[in-house]
Every structure is written in structure tokens, then in C-alpha cells.
């Protein structure tokens, strides 16, 4: 298995903390999914924290929509 060298999409730091499916940038303090780095341009990559925030916002929207449709 060839190990791909990942870098932080935010600051370009290659001195990252490697996890199995993700990595951490110590200088930004963000965690990124390796999958995103494989599939997306650096400028399109969101940190795990940002993605969770977006997911929660979408969940809230869906709940609102469900509530509205019951009227
Ligand atoms: Zn960084």
C-alpha cells in the first residue's frame, strides 16, 4: 500500500498529525478528511468541524421543513 503524502489545504503544512481516515493540522487546529483531499481542490476542502456545522445546519432546515409541511 502506497502511502500518500497529505498536506493541510489551508496553510500547506505537511507536518500533519496522521489518523487513519483523516489528519490534523497542528498550526490551523483543523481536522480534514483524507477522502476530501483525494477528491477536491484545496480551496474546496472543508475541515471536519466545518462540515459538522454544515450538517447540523442542514438537519435544522430539514426539521423546520418537516414541521412546516405538517401544517
Ligand atoms: Zn494548516
PDB file of the backbone (N, CA, C, O) and the ligand in Angstrom, with CONECT records:
HET     ZN  A 101       1
ATOM      1  N   UNK A   1       0.850  -1.194   0.000  1.00  0.00           N
ATOM      2  CA  UNK A   1       0.000   0.000   0.000  1.00  0.00           C
ATOM      3  C   UNK A   1       0.885   1.242   0.000  1.00  0.00           C
ATOM      4  O   UNK A   1       1.719   1.432   0.886  1.00  0.00           O
ATOM      5  N   UNK A   2       0.689   2.065  -0.992  1.00  0.00           N
ATOM      6  CA  UNK A   2       1.466   3.296  -1.092  1.00  0.00           C
ATOM      7  C   UNK A   2       0.822   4.368  -0.228  1.00  0.00           C
ATOM      8  O   UNK A   2      -0.370   4.650  -0.349  1.00  0.00           O
ATOM      9  N   UNK A   3       1.614   4.949   0.631  1.00  0.00           N
ATOM     10  CA  UNK A   3       1.078   5.986   1.493  1.00  0.00           C
ATOM     11  C   UNK A   3       1.177   7.333   0.815  1.00  0.00           C
ATOM     12  O   UNK A   3       2.253   7.771   0.408  1.00  0.00           O
ATOM     13  N   UNK A   4       0.044   7.972   0.706  1.00  0.00           N
ATOM     14  CA  UNK A   4       0.021   9.269   0.053  1.00  0.00           C
ATOM     15  C   UNK A   4       0.404  10.352   1.040  1.00  0.00           C
ATOM     16  O   UNK A   4       0.024  10.310   2.210  1.00  0.00           O
ATOM     17  N   UNK A   5       1.155  11.311   0.559  1.00  0.00           N
ATOM     18  CA  UNK A   5       1.582  12.416   1.414  1.00  0.00           C
ATOM     19  C   UNK A   5       0.497  13.481   1.402  1.00  0.00           C
ATOM     20  O   UNK A   5       0.161  14.040   0.357  1.00  0.00           O
ATOM     21  N   UNK A   6      -0.038  13.748   2.575  1.00  0.00           N
ATOM     22  CA  UNK A   6      -1.088  14.759   2.683  1.00  0.00           C
ATOM     23  C   UNK A   6      -0.524  16.060   3.236  1.00  0.00           C
ATOM     24  O   UNK A   6       0.486  16.076   3.939  1.00  0.00           O
ATOM     25  N   UNK A   7      -1.193  17.124   2.904  1.00  0.00           N
ATOM     26  CA  UNK A   7      -0.811  18.416   3.456  1.00  0.00           C
ATOM     27  C   UNK A   7      -2.074  19.177   3.817  1.00  0.00           C
ATOM     28  O   UNK A   7      -3.157  18.874   3.317  1.00  0.00           O
ATOM     29  N   UNK A   8      -1.930  20.158   4.678  1.00  0.00           N
ATOM     30  CA  UNK A   8      -3.070  20.962   5.093  1.00  0.00           C
ATOM     31  C   UNK A   8      -3.532  21.827   3.921  1.00  0.00           C
ATOM     32  O   UNK A   8      -2.739  22.576   3.350  1.00  0.00           O
ATOM     33  N   UNK A   9      -4.824  21.726   3.560  1.00  0.00           N
ATOM     34  CA  UNK A   9      -5.322  22.538   2.437  1.00  0.00           C
ATOM     35  C   UNK A   9      -5.394  24.017   2.774  1.00  0.00           C
ATOM     36  O   UNK A   9      -5.515  24.849   1.875  1.00  0.00           O
ATOM     37  N   UNK A  10      -5.325  24.352   4.032  1.00  0.00           N
ATOM     38  CA  UNK A  10      -5.424  25.756   4.450  1.00  0.00           C
ATOM     39  C   UNK A  10      -4.074  26.459   4.389  1.00  0.00           C
ATOM     40  O   UNK A  10      -3.964  27.557   3.843  1.00  0.00           O
ATOM     41  N   UNK A  11      -3.046  25.825   4.951  1.00  0.00           N
ATOM     42  CA  UNK A  11      -1.764  26.527   5.066  1.00  0.00           C
ATOM     43  C   UNK A  11      -0.639  25.789   4.338  1.00  0.00           C
ATOM     44  O   UNK A  11       0.493  26.270   4.289  1.00  0.00           O
ATOM     45  N   UNK A  12      -0.954  24.623   3.775  1.00  0.00           N
ATOM     46  CA  UNK A  12       0.063  23.891   3.043  1.00  0.00           C
ATOM     47  C   UNK A  12       1.043  23.149   3.926  1.00  0.00           C
ATOM     48  O   UNK A  12       2.012  22.575   3.428  1.00  0.00           O
ATOM     49  N   UNK A  13       0.807  23.149   5.232  1.00  0.00           N
ATOM     50  CA  UNK A  13       1.684  22.474   6.182  1.00  0.00           C
ATOM     51  C   UNK A  13       1.701  20.963   5.930  1.00  0.00           C
ATOM     52  O   UNK A  13       0.650  20.323   5.895  1.00  0.00           O
ATOM     53  N   UNK A  14       2.873  20.410   5.757  1.00  0.00           N
ATOM     54  CA  UNK A  14       2.985  18.957   5.571  1.00  0.00           C
ATOM     55  C   UNK A  14       3.293  18.247   6.880  1.00  0.00           C
ATOM     56  O   UNK A  14       3.349  17.019   6.934  1.00  0.00           O
ATOM     57  N   UNK A  15       3.489  19.023   7.920  1.00  0.00           N
ATOM     58  CA  UNK A  15       3.782  18.454   9.235  1.00  0.00           C
ATOM     59  C   UNK A  15       2.465  18.193   9.958  1.00  0.00           C
ATOM     60  O   UNK A  15       2.124  18.876  10.924  1.00  0.00           O
ATOM     61  N   UNK A  16       1.732  17.191   9.471  1.00  0.00           N
ATOM     62  CA  UNK A  16       0.384  16.929   9.955  1.00  0.00           C
ATOM     63  C   UNK A  16       0.364  15.737  10.892  1.00  0.00           C
ATOM     64  O   UNK A  16       1.285  14.920  10.900  1.00  0.00           O
ATOM     65  N   UNK A  17      -0.696  15.647  11.683  1.00  0.00           N
ATOM     66  CA  UNK A  17      -0.906  14.502  12.557  1.00  0.00           C
ATOM     67  C   UNK A  17      -1.802  13.524  11.820  1.00  0.00           C
ATOM     68  O   UNK A  17      -2.964  13.819  11.539  1.00  0.00           O
ATOM     69  N   UNK A  18      -1.257  12.362  11.510  1.00  0.00           N
ATOM     70  CA  UNK A  18      -1.944  11.415  10.646  1.00  0.00           C
ATOM     71  C   UNK A  18      -2.842  10.478  11.436  1.00  0.00           C
ATOM     72  O   UNK A  18      -2.377   9.801  12.353  1.00  0.00           O
ATOM     73  N   UNK A  19      -4.144  10.431  11.084  1.00  0.00           N
ATOM     74  CA  UNK A  19      -5.047   9.403  11.578  1.00  0.00           C
ATOM     75  C   UNK A  19      -5.366   8.481  10.413  1.00  0.00           C
ATOM     76  O   UNK A  19      -4.864   8.676   9.306  1.00  0.00           O
ATOM     77  N   UNK A  20      -6.195   7.486  10.658  1.00  0.00           N
ATOM     78  CA  UNK A  20      -6.454   6.515   9.604  1.00  0.00           C
ATOM     79  C   UNK A  20      -7.183   7.139   8.414  1.00  0.00           C
ATOM     80  O   UNK A  20      -6.749   7.003   7.269  1.00  0.00           O
ATOM     81  N   UNK A  21      -8.282   7.817   8.691  1.00  0.00           N
ATOM     82  CA  UNK A  21      -9.096   8.372   7.615  1.00  0.00           C
ATOM     83  C   UNK A  21      -9.003   9.885   7.513  1.00  0.00           C
ATOM     84  O   UNK A  21      -9.584  10.498   6.618  1.00  0.00           O
ATOM     85  N   UNK A  22      -8.273  10.470   8.432  1.00  0.00           N
ATOM     86  CA  UNK A  22      -8.216  11.924   8.474  1.00  0.00           C
ATOM     87  C   UNK A  22      -6.863  12.367   9.006  1.00  0.00           C
ATOM     88  O   UNK A  22      -6.042  11.542   9.405  1.00  0.00           O
ATOM     89  N   UNK A  23      -6.641  13.657   9.009  1.00  0.00           N
ATOM     90  CA  UNK A  23      -5.413  14.172   9.618  1.00  0.00           C
ATOM     91  C   UNK A  23      -5.687  15.537  10.209  1.00  0.00           C
ATOM     92  O   UNK A  23      -6.659  16.210   9.865  1.00  0.00           O
ATOM     93  N   UNK A  24      -4.810  15.920  11.097  1.00  0.00           N
ATOM     94  CA  UNK A  24      -4.935  17.155  11.847  1.00  0.00           C
ATOM     95  C   UNK A  24      -3.815  18.096  11.432  1.00  0.00           C
ATOM     96  O   UNK A  24      -2.679  17.656  11.254  1.00  0.00           O
ATOM     97  N   UNK A  25      -4.107  19.368  11.277  1.00  0.00           N
ATOM     98  CA  UNK A  25      -3.044  20.342  11.068  1.00  0.00           C
ATOM     99  C   UNK A  25      -2.779  21.050  12.390  1.00  0.00           C
ATOM    100  O   UNK A  25      -3.638  21.784  12.878  1.00  0.00           O
ATOM    101  N   UNK A  26      -1.620  20.844  12.970  1.00  0.00           N
ATOM    102  CA  UNK A  26      -1.333  21.466  14.268  1.00  0.00           C
ATOM    103  C   UNK A  26      -1.327  22.990  14.192  1.00  0.00           C
ATOM    104  O   UNK A  26      -1.668  23.645  15.177  1.00  0.00           O
ATOM    105  N   UNK A  27      -0.959  23.563  13.078  1.00  0.00           N
ATOM    106  CA  UNK A  27      -0.884  25.026  13.040  1.00  0.00           C
ATOM    107  C   UNK A  27      -2.264  25.650  12.835  1.00  0.00           C
ATOM    108  O   UNK A  27      -2.511  26.741  13.349  1.00  0.00           O
ATOM    109  N   UNK A  28      -3.175  24.997  12.099  1.00  0.00           N
ATOM    110  CA  UNK A  28      -4.535  25.526  11.949  1.00  0.00           C
ATOM    111  C   UNK A  28      -5.454  25.018  13.052  1.00  0.00           C
ATOM    112  O   UNK A  28      -6.426  25.685  13.407  1.00  0.00           O
ATOM    113  N   UNK A  29      -5.154  23.842  13.595  1.00  0.00           N
ATOM    114  CA  UNK A  29      -6.036  23.237  14.583  1.00  0.00           C
ATOM    115  C   UNK A  29      -7.279  22.632  13.961  1.00  0.00           C
ATOM    116  O   UNK A  29      -8.245  22.355  14.672  1.00  0.00           O
ATOM    117  N   UNK A  30      -7.280  22.420  12.658  1.00  0.00           N
ATOM    118  CA  UNK A  30      -8.410  21.796  11.977  1.00  0.00           C
ATOM    119  C   UNK A  30      -8.087  20.350  11.640  1.00  0.00           C
ATOM    120  O   UNK A  30      -6.931  19.967  11.459  1.00  0.00           O
ATOM    121  N   UNK A  31      -9.163  19.556  11.563  1.00  0.00           N
ATOM    122  CA  UNK A  31      -9.030  18.178  11.102  1.00  0.00           C
ATOM    123  C   UNK A  31      -9.655  18.085   9.713  1.00  0.00           C
ATOM    124  O   UNK A  31     -10.713  18.662   9.464  1.00  0.00           O
ATOM    125  N   UNK A  32      -9.000  17.360   8.815  1.00  0.00           N
ATOM    126  CA  UNK A  32      -9.503  17.201   7.457  1.00  0.00           C
ATOM    127  C   UNK A  32      -9.626  15.727   7.117  1.00  0.00           C
ATOM    128  O   UNK A  32      -8.819  14.909   7.559  1.00  0.00           O
ATOM    129  N   UNK A  33     -10.641  15.393   6.327  1.00  0.00           N
ATOM    130  CA  UNK A  33     -10.784  14.020   5.839  1.00  0.00           C
ATOM    131  C   UNK A  33      -9.842  13.801   4.664  1.00  0.00           C
ATOM    132  O   UNK A  33      -9.773  14.618   3.746  1.00  0.00           O
ATOM    133  N   UNK A  34      -9.122  12.694   4.706  1.00  0.00           N
ATOM    134  CA  UNK A  34      -8.221  12.378   3.585  1.00  0.00           C
ATOM    135  C   UNK A  34      -8.999  12.208   2.291  1.00  0.00           C
ATOM    136  O   UNK A  34      -8.520  12.556   1.212  1.00  0.00           O
ATOM    137  N   UNK A  35     -10.215  11.664   2.413  1.00  0.00           N
ATOM    138  CA  UNK A  35     -11.065  11.452   1.250  1.00  0.00           C
ATOM    139  C   UNK A  35     -11.305  12.771   0.518  1.00  0.00           C
ATOM    140  O   UNK A  35     -11.263  12.825  -0.711  1.00  0.00           O
ATOM    141  N   UNK A  36     -11.557  13.829   1.283  1.00  0.00           N
ATOM    142  CA  UNK A  36     -11.779  15.135   0.675  1.00  0.00           C
ATOM    143  C   UNK A  36     -10.536  15.593  -0.081  1.00  0.00           C
ATOM    144  O   UNK A  36     -10.633  16.172  -1.163  1.00  0.00           O
ATOM    145  N   UNK A  37      -9.379  15.329   0.494  1.00  0.00           N
ATOM    146  CA  UNK A  37      -8.132  15.754  -0.131  1.00  0.00           C
ATOM    147  C   UNK A  37      -7.868  14.972  -1.419  1.00  0.00           C
ATOM    148  O   UNK A  37      -7.223  15.472  -2.341  1.00  0.00           O
ATOM    149  N   UNK A  38      -8.379  13.732  -1.468  1.00  0.00           N
ATOM    150  CA  UNK A  38      -8.229  12.937  -2.680  1.00  0.00           C
ATOM    151  C   UNK A  38      -9.142  13.446  -3.790  1.00  0.00           C
ATOM    152  O   UNK A  38      -8.796  13.388  -4.970  1.00  0.00           O
ATOM    153  N   UNK A  39     -10.307  13.945  -3.399  1.00  0.00           N
ATOM    154  CA  UNK A  39     -11.354  14.231  -4.387  1.00  0.00           C
ATOM    155  C   UNK A  39     -11.473  15.706  -4.751  1.00  0.00           C
ATOM    156  O   UNK A  39     -11.937  16.044  -5.840  1.00  0.00           O
ATOM    157  N   UNK A  40     -11.055  16.584  -3.843  1.00  0.00           N
ATOM    158  CA  UNK A  40     -11.343  18.012  -4.020  1.00  0.00           C
ATOM    159  C   UNK A  40     -10.076  18.843  -4.148  1.00  0.00           C
ATOM    160  O   UNK A  40      -8.991  18.439  -3.729  1.00  0.00           O
ATOM    161  N   UNK A  41     -10.252  20.020  -4.741  1.00  0.00           N
ATOM    162  CA  UNK A  41      -9.182  21.010  -4.740  1.00  0.00           C
ATOM    163  C   UNK A  41      -9.006  21.542  -3.320  1.00  0.00           C
ATOM    164  O   UNK A  41      -9.945  21.543  -2.524  1.00  0.00           O
ATOM    165  N   UNK A  42      -7.791  21.993  -3.016  1.00  0.00           N
ATOM    166  CA  UNK A  42      -7.526  22.528  -1.683  1.00  0.00           C
ATOM    167  C   UNK A  42      -8.558  23.595  -1.281  1.00  0.00           C
ATOM    168  O   UNK A  42      -9.014  23.634  -0.138  1.00  0.00           O
ATOM    169  N   UNK A  43      -8.914  24.452  -2.237  1.00  0.00           N
ATOM    170  CA  UNK A  43      -9.803  25.574  -1.923  1.00  0.00           C
ATOM    171  C   UNK A  43     -11.231  25.114  -1.648  1.00  0.00           C
ATOM    172  O   UNK A  43     -12.025  25.866  -1.083  1.00  0.00           O
ATOM    173  N   UNK A  44     -11.564  23.884  -2.042  1.00  0.00           N
ATOM    174  CA  UNK A  44     -12.930  23.368  -1.845  1.00  0.00           C
ATOM    175  C   UNK A  44     -13.064  22.530  -0.583  1.00  0.00           C
ATOM    176  O   UNK A  44     -14.168  22.151  -0.193  1.00  0.00           O
ATOM    177  N   UNK A  45     -11.934  22.245   0.051  1.00  0.00           N
ATOM    178  CA  UNK A  45     -11.956  21.330   1.185  1.00  0.00           C
ATOM    179  C   UNK A  45     -12.381  22.053   2.462  1.00  0.00           C
ATOM    180  O   UNK A  45     -11.837  23.101   2.810  1.00  0.00           O
ATOM    181  N   UNK A  46     -13.354  21.476   3.144  1.00  0.00           N
ATOM    182  CA  UNK A  46     -13.790  21.993   4.429  1.00  0.00           C
ATOM    183  C   UNK A  46     -13.226  21.112   5.527  1.00  0.00           C
ATOM    184  O   UNK A  46     -13.058  19.906   5.350  1.00  0.00           O
ATOM    185  N   UNK A  47     -12.936  21.725   6.657  1.00  0.00           N
ATOM    186  CA  UNK A  47     -12.483  20.935   7.794  1.00  0.00           C
ATOM    187  C   UNK A  47     -13.640  20.094   8.317  1.00  0.00           C
ATOM    188  O   UNK A  47     -14.804  20.384   8.040  1.00  0.00           O
ATOM    189  N   UNK A  48     -13.312  19.050   9.075  1.00  0.00           N
ATOM    190  CA  UNK A  48     -14.335  18.195   9.662  1.00  0.00           C
ATOM    191  C   UNK A  48     -15.281  19.032  10.520  1.00  0.00           C
ATOM    192  O   UNK A  48     -16.495  18.831  10.504  1.00  0.00           O
ATOM    193  N   UNK A  49     -14.709  19.969  11.264  1.00  0.00           N
ATOM    194  CA  UNK A  49     -15.526  20.820  12.123  1.00  0.00           C
ATOM    195  C   UNK A  49     -16.511  21.646  11.301  1.00  0.00           C
ATOM    196  O   UNK A  49     -17.678  21.780  11.666  1.00  0.00           O
ATOM    197  N   UNK A  50     -16.034  22.193  10.196  1.00  0.00           N
ATOM    198  CA  UNK A  50     -16.910  22.992   9.340  1.00  0.00           C
ATOM    199  C   UNK A  50     -17.997  22.132   8.716  1.00  0.00           C
ATOM    200  O   UNK A  50     -19.145  22.560   8.597  1.00  0.00           O
ATOM    201  N   UNK A  51     -17.632  20.922   8.318  1.00  0.00           N
ATOM    202  CA  UNK A  51     -18.633  20.029   7.719  1.00  0.00           C
ATOM    203  C   UNK A  51     -19.696  19.647   8.737  1.00  0.00           C
ATOM    204  O   UNK A  51     -20.878  19.579   8.398  1.00  0.00           O
ATOM    205  N   UNK A  52     -19.296  19.398   9.978  1.00  0.00           N
ATOM    206  CA  UNK A  52     -20.269  19.085  11.025  1.00  0.00           C
ATOM    207  C   UNK A  52     -21.223  20.255  11.222  1.00  0.00           C
ATOM    208  O   UNK A  52     -22.428  20.063  11.387  1.00  0.00           O
ATOM    209  N   UNK A  53     -20.679  21.467  11.203  1.00  0.00           N
ATOM    210  CA  UNK A  53     -21.516  22.652  11.339  1.00  0.00           C
ATOM    211  C   UNK A  53     -22.536  22.732  10.229  1.00  0.00           C
ATOM    212  O   UNK A  53     -23.703  23.042  10.469  1.00  0.00           O
ATOM    213  N   UNK A  54     -22.090  22.450   8.992  1.00  0.00           N
ATOM    214  CA  UNK A  54     -22.992  22.481   7.839  1.00  0.00           C
ATOM    215  C   UNK A  54     -24.047  21.392   7.969  1.00  0.00           C
ATOM    216  O   UNK A  54     -25.224  21.624   7.692  1.00  0.00           O
ATOM    217  N   UNK A  55     -23.626  20.206   8.389  1.00  0.00           N
ATOM    218  CA  UNK A  55     -24.570  19.093   8.536  1.00  0.00           C
ATOM    219  C   UNK A  55     -25.645  19.440   9.559  1.00  0.00           C
ATOM    220  O   UNK A  55     -26.828  19.178   9.345  1.00  0.00           O
ATOM    221  N   UNK A  56     -25.222  20.032  10.671  1.00  0.00           N
ATOM    222  CA  UNK A  56     -26.200  20.410  11.691  1.00  0.00           C
ATOM    223  C   UNK A  56     -27.165  21.456  11.147  1.00  0.00           C
ATOM    224  O   UNK A  56     -28.364  21.403  11.417  1.00  0.00           O
ATOM    225  N   UNK A  57     -26.635  22.412  10.376  1.00  0.00           N
ATOM    226  CA  UNK A  57     -27.495  23.436   9.802  1.00  0.00           C
ATOM    227  C   UNK A  57     -28.504  22.811   8.846  1.00  0.00           C
ATOM    228  O   UNK A  57     -29.674  23.192   8.847  1.00  0.00           O
ATOM    229  N   UNK A  58     -28.062  21.856   8.030  1.00  0.00           N
ATOM    230  CA  UNK A  58     -28.972  21.175   7.113  1.00  0.00           C
ATOM    231  C   UNK A  58     -30.028  20.396   7.881  1.00  0.00           C
ATOM    232  O   UNK A  58     -31.205  20.415   7.520  1.00  0.00           O
ATOM    233  N   UNK A  59     -29.610  19.710   8.944  1.00  0.00           N
ATOM    234  CA  UNK A  59     -30.561  18.958   9.771  1.00  0.00           C
ATOM    235  C   UNK A  59     -31.632  19.884  10.320  1.00  0.00           C
ATOM    236  O   UNK A  59     -32.817  19.551  10.311  1.00  0.00           O
ATOM    237  N   UNK A  60     -31.209  21.052  10.797  1.00  0.00           N
ATOM    238  CA  UNK A  60     -32.167  22.004  11.351  1.00  0.00           C
ATOM    239  C   UNK A  60     -33.150  22.449  10.272  1.00  0.00           C
ATOM    240  O   UNK A  60     -34.353  22.545  10.518  1.00  0.00           O
ATOM    241  N   UNK A  61     -32.628  22.721   9.072  1.00  0.00           N
ATOM    242  CA  UNK A  61     -33.502  23.120   7.971  1.00  0.00           C
ATOM    243  C   UNK A  61     -34.527  22.042   7.662  1.00  0.00           C
ATOM    244  O   UNK A  61     -35.705  22.325   7.442  1.00  0.00           O
ATOM    245  N   UNK A  62     -34.055  20.797   7.649  1.00  0.00           N
ATOM    246  CA  UNK A  62     -34.967  19.697   7.337  1.00  0.00           C
ATOM    247  C   UNK A  62     -36.057  19.575   8.398  1.00  0.00           C
ATOM    248  O   UNK A  62     -37.224  19.335   8.089  1.00  0.00           O
ATOM    249  N   UNK A  63     -35.652  19.745   9.654  1.00  0.00           N
ATOM    250  CA  UNK A  63     -36.644  19.667  10.730  1.00  0.00           C
ATOM    251  C   UNK A  63     -37.675  20.782  10.587  1.00  0.00           C
ATOM    252  O   UNK A  63     -38.872  20.574  10.784  1.00  0.00           O
ATOM    253  N   UNK A  64     -37.177  21.979  10.236  1.00  0.00           N
ATOM    254  CA  UNK A  64     -38.088  23.108  10.031  1.00  0.00           C
ATOM    255  C   UNK A  64     -39.063  22.798   8.904  1.00  0.00           C
ATOM    256  O   UNK A  64     -40.266  23.033   9.020  1.00  0.00           O
ATOM    257  N   UNK A  65     -38.519  22.264   7.808  1.00  0.00           N
ATOM    258  CA  UNK A  65     -39.370  21.951   6.664  1.00  0.00           C
ATOM    259  C   UNK A  65     -40.417  20.905   7.016  1.00  0.00           C
ATOM    260  O   UNK A  65     -41.571  21.000   6.600  1.00  0.00           O
ATOM    261  N   UNK A  66     -39.997  19.896   7.793  1.00  0.00           N
ATOM    262  CA  UNK A  66     -40.937  18.848   8.205  1.00  0.00           C
ATOM    263  C   UNK A  66     -42.041  19.464   9.058  1.00  0.00           C
ATOM    264  O   UNK A  66     -43.216  19.137   8.895  1.00  0.00           O
ATOM    265  N   UNK A  67     -41.659  20.352   9.962  1.00  0.00           N
ATOM    266  CA  UNK A  67     -42.656  20.991  10.833  1.00  0.00           C
ATOM    267  C   UNK A  67     -43.635  21.802   9.985  1.00  0.00           C
ATOM    268  O   UNK A  67     -44.846  21.765  10.203  1.00  0.00           O
ATOM    269  N   UNK A  68     -43.084  22.539   9.011  1.00  0.00           N
ATOM    270  CA  UNK A  68     -43.942  23.351   8.170  1.00  0.00           C
ATOM    271  C   UNK A  68     -44.923  22.518   7.357  1.00  0.00           C
ATOM    272  O   UNK A  68     -46.082  22.895   7.182  1.00  0.00           O
ATOM    273  N   UNK A  69     -44.437  21.366   6.855  1.00  0.00           N
ATOM    274  CA  UNK A  69     -45.282  20.571   5.982  1.00  0.00           C
ATOM    275  C   UNK A  69     -46.429  19.905   6.741  1.00  0.00           C
ATOM    276  O   UNK A  69     -47.391  19.431   6.137  1.00  0.00           O
ATOM    277  N   UNK A  70     -46.316  19.877   8.071  1.00  0.00           N
ATOM    278  CA  UNK A  70     -47.394  19.273   8.863  1.00  0.00           C
ATOM    279  C   UNK A  70     -48.574  20.236   9.024  1.00  0.00           C
ATOM    280  O   UNK A  70     -49.660  19.823   9.430  1.00  0.00           O
ATOM    281  N   UNK A  71     -48.363  21.515   8.709  1.00  0.00           N
ATOM    282  CA  UNK A  71     -49.440  22.491   8.900  1.00  0.00           C
ATOM    283  C   UNK A  71     -50.609  22.244   7.939  1.00  0.00           C
ATOM    284  O   UNK A  71     -51.597  22.977   7.969  1.00  0.00           O
TER     285      UNK A  71
HETATM  286 ZN    ZN A 101      -2.940  24.181   8.340  1.00  0.00          ZN
END
